[in-house]
Amino acid sequence: MDIHLSAAHWVYLAGIVVILVTMALRKNIVVPAVVATLLTAWVFSGSIVTGLSSIFNASLVAADELFNIFLIIALVTAMLGALREMGADRLMVTPFRRVMRAGTSSFVVLAIVTYVISLFFWPTPAVPLVGAVLIPVAIRAGLSPMSVGMVVAIAGQGMALSSDYIIKVAPGISATAAGVDADGVADKSLVLSLIVGGVALGITYVTQRRTWRTPSPELLVAWENKADKLGAPDDDTAAGDEFGGTRPAPDPAPAPVAGGAPTATMVLDTSSIEVADSPKTLSAKTFAVLVPTAYLVFIVYMLLGKFTTAVPPLKGGDAAGIVGGIAAMLLFAACLTNDKRACLESSSRHIVDGLVFAFKAMGIVLPIAGFFFIGNGDFSARILGMPEDATGPALLFDLINAGLSHVAPNAFVVAFTVLFVGLIAGLEGSGFSGLPLTGSLSGALGSAAGMDPSTLAAIGQMGNIWSGGGTLVAWSSLVAVAGFARVPVLTLARKCFLPVMAGLVLSTLFAIIAF
């Protein structure tokens, strides 16, 4: 297929290169993303007015696409704030302490639970469930917030979503585009996803162990007090000390801070720790049971809808909406219990606090996502101000297709080319949008390279979903994981890069040899 690359294509490609280099240098990429958006729109349209307006439009489109994640983070955070006032958050996690006593056990339980829930219901509803119930337990057990974020992202957004073995939307798209049987793609994707996830979790375990600390309730209090730090610059100095990054901190003593570099917001009041860790009120005990029970009932409802006809199955974004709705109702009930007279005011305050937290933590993602959305034909028309019935340019996919003409028909080269195409297609932050491209490529090149097209389709699916599904790019659903773990999303994406890429390379080699 002969594709003509315009000047806008090359400007967009240059923007991608600059952003990747900036990320490699551990610098913030908002300014390069905004400038690249301006130049791409300007060159494509020939109008500086369109270029300037695209800066606003790109962030607006990104906000429209990602606001559901922001809202879930805000509502669950607001609910946890109300529970924290009565001390129910400490009681709620107490039963899990019997299993999640230390770093290793917490690491394993967190990975297994996240994987199982995400496999059945996709990561969108899984992350809030894990964030509300298990993440605080893991923090108290000594896991660093960055470790928690990496485990949840790898097990849910990566390992479970990349195979999509239960719901089978991803294998269906890949197989249809490749012209092969969906079950064959699904089976191979499951094996490859387990290899990638196993390698990534193993590397994460080895590299993050030095950031873990002795279990203590002070760790949980310190972590909760660090919400305001999410607006800090995205570098390893901030991330390492504030969020359990590269440098280990000493085990927490009874009095001092449990987190590294001393800052004003991290000074702990031991009296508040004692009260928070030993709540005795009936309301705290009631809500400590009510919150997990409510989400457990929701999980049972989803299972019944999926495997029986007793209740109607959930569709589309219903699951995520119900998670947020449950959080809102529990928030109102907790505020009414805490203070009947001021419940209306306190409910509003907690919601505002949740929204502020969500945007402080994740707002940086919007202009970055906007740049990659301008390369997607589904969004570019809106960003460029084109008429509603107009078809926008698919700059990213055009660049990928143009480069495919240089691929040699060799099994090794073709397999890694399909993987690379999947990774690049995932840069726009949508885990499934590149599957038609990698599937079509697999069907076209499989026979010439002497490989089963279903194997190539599974490889491309790995690259696309592990990249755009929420482990390697910060403008994807990784924002939800970072929000609940309370770590900088750009740092989380950077920390996941080496473990995930190592897993992808090894899984591709396995596919070439075994399949």
LOVEXMI-96257 format. One record per residue (C-alpha): y, x, z; residue in one letter; residue number from 1. Coordinates in steps of 0.25 Angstrom, whole numbers, plus 5000, padded with zeros to 4 digits. Layout:
R     py     px     pz   aa     i
R      Y      X      Z    A   NUM
...
END
This chain:
R     py     px     pz   aa     i
R   5000   5000   5000    M     1
R   5013   5006   4995    D     2
R   5024   5004   5006    I     3
R   5038   5008   5004    H     4
R   5045   5015   5016    L     5
R   5060   5012   5017    S     6
R   5070   5020   5025    A     7
R   5068   5010   5036    A     8
R   5054   5014   5037    H     9
R   5057   5029   5039    W    10
R   5068   5026   5049    V    11
R   5058   5017   5057    Y    12
R   5048   5028   5056    L    13
R   5058   5039   5061    A    14
R   5061   5029   5073    G    15
R   5046   5029   5077    I    16
R   5045   5044   5076    V    17
R   5058   5046   5084    V    18
R   5053   5036   5095    I    19
R   5039   5042   5096    L    20
R   5046   5056   5097    V    21
R   5055   5051   5108    T    22
R   5044   5045   5116    M    23
R   5036   5058   5115    A    24
R   5048   5065   5121    L    25
R   5048   5055   5132    R    26
R   5062   5049   5129    K    27
R   5066   5035   5129    N    28
R   5065   5029   5115    I    29
R   5074   5017   5116    V    30
R   5086   5024   5109    V    31
R   5077   5029   5097    P    32
R   5071   5015   5096    A    33
R   5084   5008   5095    V    34
R   5090   5019   5085    V    35
R   5077   5018   5076    A    36
R   5079   5002   5076    T    37
R   5093   5003   5072    L    38
R   5090   5013   5061    L    39
R   5078   5006   5056    T    40
R   5085   4993   5055    A    41
R   5097   4999   5049    W    42
R   5090   5007   5038    V    43
R   5081   4995   5035    F    44
R   5092   4985   5033    S    45
R   5103   4994   5029    G    46
R   5113   4988   5039    S    47
R   5118   4994   5052    I    48
R   5120   4980   5057    V    49
R   5105   4977   5056    T    50
R   5102   4990   5062    G    51
R   5110   4987   5075    L    52
R   5106   4973   5076    S    53
R   5091   4978   5075    S    54
R   5093   4985   5088    I    55
R   5095   4972   5095    F    56
R   5085   4964   5087    N    57
R   5074   4974   5089    A    58
R   5075   4974   5104    S    59
R   5076   4959   5104    L    60
R   5064   4957   5095    V    61
R   5056   4967   5105    A    62
R   5061   4959   5117    A    63
R   5056   4946   5110    D    64
R   5042   4952   5108    E    65
R   5041   4959   5122    L    66
R   5048   4949   5131    F    67
R   5035   4942   5135    N    68
R   5031   4956   5141    I    69
R   5044   4957   5148    F    70
R   5043   4943   5154    L    71
R   5029   4945   5159    I    72
R   5033   4958   5166    I    73
R   5046   4951   5172    A    74
R   5038   4939   5177    L    75
R   5027   4947   5183    V    76
R   5036   4957   5189    T    77
R   5044   4945   5195    A    78
R   5032   4939   5201    M    79
R   5028   4952   5207    L    80
R   5042   4953   5213    G    81
R   5040   4940   5220    A    82
R   5027   4944   5225    L    83
R   5032   4957   5230    R    84
R   5042   4950   5239    E    85
R   5031   4943   5247    M    86
R   5021   4955   5247    G    87
R   5011   4947   5238    A    88
R   5010   4959   5228    D    89
R   5004   4968   5238    R    90
R   4994   4958   5243    L    91
R   4991   4954   5228    M    92
R   4985   4968   5225    V    93
R   4978   4970   5238    T    94
R   4964   4966   5233    P    95
R   4965   4975   5221    F    96
R   4966   4987   5231    R    97
R   4952   4986   5234    R    98
R   4948   4991   5220    V    99
R   4961   4998   5216    M   100
R   4962   5007   5228    R   101
R   4966   5020   5220    A   102
R   4971   5025   5207    G   103
R   4958   5026   5200    T   104
R   4952   5012   5204    S   105
R   4966   5006   5200    S   106
R   4966   5012   5187    F   107
R   4952   5007   5183    V   108
R   4954   4993   5188    V   109
R   4968   4992   5182    L   110
R   4962   4996   5168    A   111
R   4950   4987   5169    I   112
R   4958   4975   5173    V   113
R   4969   4977   5163    T   114
R   4958   4979   5152    Y   115
R   4950   4967   5155    V   116
R   4962   4957   5156    I   117
R   4969   4963   5143    S   118
R   4956   4963   5135    L   119
R   4955   4948   5138    F   120
R   4969   4943   5138    F   121
R   4977   4955   5131    W   122
R   4986   4964   5139    P   123
R   4998   4955   5140    T   124
R   4993   4946   5151    P   125
R   4985   4957   5157    A   126
R   4996   4966   5160    V   127
R   5004   4956   5169    P   128
R   4991   4953   5176    L   129
R   4988   4967   5179    V   130
R   5002   4970   5182    G   131
R   5003   4959   5192    A   132
R   4990   4962   5200    V   133
R   4984   4976   5197    L   134
R   4996   4985   5194    I   135
R   5002   4984   5208    P   136
R   4988   4987   5214    V   137
R   4986   4999   5205    A   138
R   5000   5005   5209    I   139
R   4996   5003   5224    R   140
R   4983   5010   5221    A   141
R   4990   5023   5216    G   142
R   4991   5021   5201    L   143
R   5004   5025   5195    S   144
R   5012   5015   5188    P   145
R   5010   5023   5175    M   146
R   4995   5023   5177    S   147
R   4995   5008   5179    V   148
R   5003   5006   5166    G   149
R   4994   5015   5158    M   150
R   4981   5009   5163    V   151
R   4986   4994   5160    V   152
R   4991   4998   5146    A   153
R   4979   5006   5142    I   154
R   4969   4996   5147    A   155
R   4976   4983   5143    G   156
R   4986   4986   5131    Q   157
R   4977   4996   5126    G   158
R   4962   4995   5129    M   159
R   4961   4980   5130    A   160
R   4971   4976   5119    L   161
R   4967   4987   5108    S   162
R   4953   4981   5108    S   163
R   4957   4966   5110    D   164
R   4942   4964   5111    Y   165
R   4942   4950   5118    I   166
R   4954   4943   5111    I   167
R   4951   4951   5098    K   168
R   4965   4949   5091    V   169
R   4967   4964   5088    A   170
R   4953   4966   5082    P   171
R   4955   4954   5074    G   172
R   4968   4958   5068    I   173
R   4962   4972   5065    S   174
R   4949   4967   5059    A   175
R   4956   4957   5050    T   176
R   4965   4967   5044    A   177
R   4954   4977   5042    A   178
R   4944   4967   5036    G   179
R   4933   4969   5047    V   180
R   4926   4962   5058    D   181
R   4935   4959   5070    A   182
R   4923   4962   5080    D   183
R   4921   4975   5074    G   184
R   4935   4979   5076    V   185
R   4935   4973   5090    A   186
R   4922   4981   5095    D   187
R   4928   4994   5090    K   188
R   4941   4991   5096    S   189
R   4935   4989   5109    L   190
R   4928   5002   5109    V   191
R   4940   5010   5104    L   192
R   4949   5003   5114    S   193
R   4940   5007   5126    L   194
R   4940   5021   5121    I   195
R   4955   5022   5120    V   196
R   4957   5015   5133    G   197
R   4947   5023   5141    G   198
R   4953   5036   5136    V   199
R   4967   5031   5139    A   200
R   4963   5026   5153    L   201
R   4956   5039   5156    G   202
R   4968   5048   5152    I   203
R   4977   5039   5160    T   204
R   4968   5040   5172    Y   205
R   4968   5055   5171    V   206
R   4983   5057   5168    T   207
R   4988   5047   5178    Q   208
R   4979   5050   5190    R   209
R   4989   5060   5195    R   210
R   5000   5049   5196    T   211
R   4992   5041   5205    W   212
R   4994   5040   5220    R   213
R   4988   5036   5233    T   214
R   4987   5021   5234    P   215
R   4998   5015   5242    S   216
R   5006   5002   5243    P   217
R   5019   5011   5242    E   218
R   5015   5014   5228    L   219
R   5016   4999   5224    L   220
R   5029   4997   5231    V   221
R   5035   5010   5224    A   222
R   5030   5005   5211    W   223
R   5036   4991   5213    E   224
R   5049   4998   5217    N   225
R   5050   5006   5204    K   226
R   5053   4994   5195    A   227
R   5067   4998   5193    D   228
R   5063   5012   5188    K   229
R   5058   5006   5175    L   230
R   5071   5008   5169    G   231
R   5071   5023   5171    A   232
R   5071   5032   5159    P   233
R   5057   5033   5152    D   234
R   5053   5047   5155    D   235
R   5042   5054   5163    D   236
R   5051   5058   5174    T   237
R   5054   5044   5177    A   238
R   5040   5039   5174    A   239
R   5033   5049   5181    G   240
R   5039   5048   5194    D   241
R   5042   5033   5194    E   242
R   5030   5027   5188    F   243
R   5018   5037   5190    G   244
R   5020   5045   5178    G   245
R   5017   5060   5175    T   246
R   5020   5065   5189    R   247
R   5012   5061   5201    P   248
R   5019   5057   5214    A   249
R   5014   5060   5228    P   250
R   5006   5050   5235    D   251
R   5015   5040   5243    P   252
R   5017   5043   5257    A   253
R   5021   5032   5267    P   254
R   5036   5033   5266    A   255
R   5040   5040   5252    P   256
R   5040   5035   5238    V   257
R   5027   5033   5230    A   258
R   5032   5037   5217    G   259
R   5038   5050   5214    G   260
R   5052   5054   5213    A   261
R   5060   5047   5224    P   262
R   5070   5036   5219    T   263
R   5078   5026   5226    A   264
R   5070   5014   5221    T   265
R   5057   5021   5226    M   266
R   5060   5022   5241    V   267
R   5050   5013   5248    L   268
R   5052   5005   5260    D   269
R   5040   5007   5268    T   270
R   5042   4994   5276    S   271
R   5043   4986   5263    S   272
R   5030   4993   5259    I   273
R   5023   4988   5272    E   274
R   5028   4974   5270    V   275
R   5025   4973   5256    A   276
R   5011   4979   5257    D   277
R   5007   4970   5269    S   278
R   5012   4956   5266    P   279
R   5006   4946   5275    K   280
R   5013   4933   5271    T   281
R   5005   4921   5266    L   282
R   5013   4920   5253    S   283
R   5010   4935   5250    A   284
R   4995   4932   5251    K   285
R   4996   4920   5243    T   286
R   5003   4926   5231    F   287
R   4994   4938   5232    A   288
R   4983   4929   5229    V   289
R   4990   4919   5220    L   290
R   4995   4929   5210    V   291
R   4982   4936   5206    P   292
R   4975   4922   5206    T   293
R   4985   4917   5197    A   294
R   4983   4928   5187    Y   295
R   4968   4927   5189    L   296
R   4968   4912   5185    V   297
R   4976   4916   5173    F   298
R   4965   4926   5169    I   299
R   4954   4916   5171    V   300
R   4962   4906   5163    Y   301
R   4963   4916   5151    M   302
R   4948   4919   5152    L   303
R   4945   4904   5152    L   304
R   4954   4902   5140    G   305
R   4948   4913   5132    K   306
R   4933   4911   5135    F   307
R   4932   4896   5138    T   308
R   4938   4883   5133    T   309
R   4942   4879   5147    A   310
R   4957   4882   5145    V   311
R   4965   4885   5133    P   312
R   4966   4900   5129    P   313
R   4979   4907   5130    L   314
R   4986   4910   5117    K   315
R   4996   4921   5113    G   316
R   5005   4925   5124    G   317
R   5001   4914   5134    D   318
R   4994   4924   5143    A   319
R   5006   4932   5145    A   320
R   5014   4920   5147    G   321
R   5005   4915   5158    I   322
R   5005   4928   5165    V   323
R   5021   4927   5166    G   324
R   5021   4912   5169    G   325
R   5011   4915   5181    I   326
R   5020   4926   5186    A   327
R   5032   4917   5185    A   328
R   5026   4906   5193    M   329
R   5020   4916   5204    L   330
R   5034   4922   5205    L   331
R   5041   4908   5208    F   332
R   5030   4905   5218    A   333
R   5032   4919   5225    A   334
R   5047   4917   5225    C   335
R   5046   4903   5231    L   336
R   5036   4909   5242    T   337
R   5045   4920   5245    N   338
R   5058   4912   5247    D   339
R   5058   4897   5244    K   340
R   5073   4896   5245    R   341
R   5076   4908   5235    A   342
R   5064   4907   5226    C   343
R   5072   4903   5214    L   344
R   5081   4915   5215    E   345
R   5070   4925   5219    S   346
R   5062   4920   5207    S   347
R   5073   4922   5198    S   348
R   5076   4936   5204    R   349
R   5062   4940   5202    H   350
R   5062   4936   5187    I   351
R   5074   4944   5185    V   352
R   5069   4956   5192    D   353
R   5056   4955   5183    G   354
R   5064   4954   5170    L   355
R   5073   4965   5174    V   356
R   5061   4974   5177    F   357
R   5054   4970   5164    A   358
R   5066   4974   5156    F   359
R   5070   4986   5164    K   360
R   5055   4991   5162    A   361
R   5053   4986   5148    M   362
R   5066   4984   5141    G   363
R   5066   4998   5135    I   364
R   5055   4993   5126    V   365
R   5063   4983   5118    L   366
R   5071   4992   5109    P   367
R   5059   5001   5107    I   368
R   5050   4989   5103    A   369
R   5062   4984   5094    G   370
R   5061   4997   5085    F   371
R   5046   4996   5083    F   372
R   5047   4981   5080    F   373
R   5057   4984   5069    I   374
R   5045   4991   5062    G   375
R   5036   4978   5063    N   376
R   5038   4968   5052    G   377
R   5036   4956   5063    D   378
R   5049   4960   5070    F   379
R   5057   4968   5060    S   380
R   5064   4957   5053    A   381
R   5069   4951   5066    R   382
R   5074   4965   5071    I   383
R   5081   4967   5057    L   384
R   5088   4954   5057    G   385
R   5080   4949   5045    M   386
R   5078   4934   5041    P   387
R   5067   4927   5049    E   388
R   5059   4925   5036    D   389
R   5060   4940   5032    A   390
R   5049   4950   5034    T   391
R   5054   4962   5042    G   392
R   5050   4977   5038    P   393
R   5037   4982   5044    A   394
R   5042   4996   5045    L   395
R   5031   5002   5054    L   396
R   5019   4996   5047    F   397
R   5025   5000   5033    D   398
R   5026   5015   5039    L   399
R   5011   5014   5043    I   400
R   5006   5009   5030    N   401
R   5014   5019   5022    A   402
R   5007   5030   5030    G   403
R   4993   5025   5027    L   404
R   4993   5030   5013    S   405
R   4992   5044   5018    H   406
R   4979   5041   5026    V   407
R   4967   5049   5021    A   408
R   4953   5041   5021    P   409
R   4947   5049   5032    N   410
R   4940   5042   5044    A   411
R   4947   5051   5054    F   412
R   4961   5050   5047    V   413
R   4960   5035   5045    V   414
R   4956   5031   5059    A   415
R   4967   5039   5065    F   416
R   4977   5034   5055    T   417
R   4973   5020   5058    V   418
R   4975   5023   5073    L   419
R   4988   5029   5070    F   420
R   4993   5017   5062    V   421
R   4989   5008   5074    G   422
R   4997   5016   5083    L   423
R   5009   5016   5075    I   424
R   5008   5002   5072    A   425
R   5007   4999   5087    G   426
R   5021   5006   5089    L   427
R   5028   4992   5087    E   428
R   5021   4988   5100    G   429
R   5013   4977   5095    S   430
R   4998   4980   5097    G   431
R   4992   4971   5086    F   432
R   5002   4972   5075    S   433
R   4997   4984   5069    G   434
R   4982   4979   5068    L   435
R   4983   4973   5054    P   436
R   4988   4986   5049    L   437
R   4977   4995   5056    T   438
R   4967   4985   5052    G   439
R   4971   4984   5037    S   440
R   4972   5000   5037    L   441
R   4958   5000   5043    S   442
R   4952   4991   5033    G   443
R   4958   4999   5022    A   444
R   4955   5013   5026    L   445
R   4941   5011   5033    G   446
R   4932   5012   5022    S   447
R   4940   5023   5015    A   448
R   4939   5031   5028    A   449
R   4924   5028   5031    G   450
R   4927   5020   5043    M   451
R   4924   5005   5048    D   452
R   4937   4998   5046    P   453
R   4935   4991   5059    S   454
R   4935   5004   5066    T   455
R   4948   5008   5060    L   456
R   4954   4994   5064    A   457
R   4949   4996   5078    A   458
R   4956   5010   5078    I   459
R   4969   5004   5072    G   460
R   4968   4993   5083    Q   461
R   4968   5004   5094    M   462
R   4980   5011   5089    G   463
R   4988   4999   5087    N   464
R   4985   4992   5100    I   465
R   4985   5004   5109    W   466
R   4999   5008   5103    S   467
R   5006   4994   5102    G   468
R   4998   4986   5111    G   469
R   5004   4992   5124    G   470
R   5000   5007   5127    T   471
R   5008   5016   5118    L   472
R   5021   5010   5114    V   473
R   5031   5005   5125    A   474
R   5036   4993   5117    W   475
R   5023   4986   5117    S   476
R   5016   4978   5128    S   477
R   5016   4991   5136    L   478
R   5029   4986   5142    V   479
R   5021   4976   5150    A   480
R   5012   4986   5156    V   481
R   5024   4996   5159    A   482
R   5031   4984   5165    G   483
R   5020   4980   5175    F   484
R   5017   4995   5178    A   485
R   5032   4998   5180    R   486
R   5032   5010   5172    V   487
R   5041   5014   5160    P   488
R   5035   5008   5147    V   489
R   5038   5020   5138    L   490
R   5032   5030   5148    T   491
R   5020   5021   5149    L   492
R   5018   5021   5134    A   493
R   5019   5036   5134    R   494
R   5009   5038   5145    K   495
R   4999   5030   5138    C   496
R   5001   5037   5125    F   497
R   4991   5049   5127    L   498
R   4980   5041   5134    P   499
R   4980   5031   5123    V   500
R   4981   5040   5111    M   501
R   4970   5049   5116    A   502
R   4961   5036   5117    G   503
R   4965   5031   5103    L   504
R   4962   5045   5097    V   505
R   4948   5046   5104    L   506
R   4945   5031   5101    S   507
R   4948   5034   5086    T   508
R   4939   5046   5086    L   509
R   4928   5037   5092    F   510
R   4930   5027   5082    A   511
R   4929   5037   5070    I   512
R   4916   5043   5076    I   513
R   4909   5030   5082    A   514
R   4913   5019   5073    F   515
END
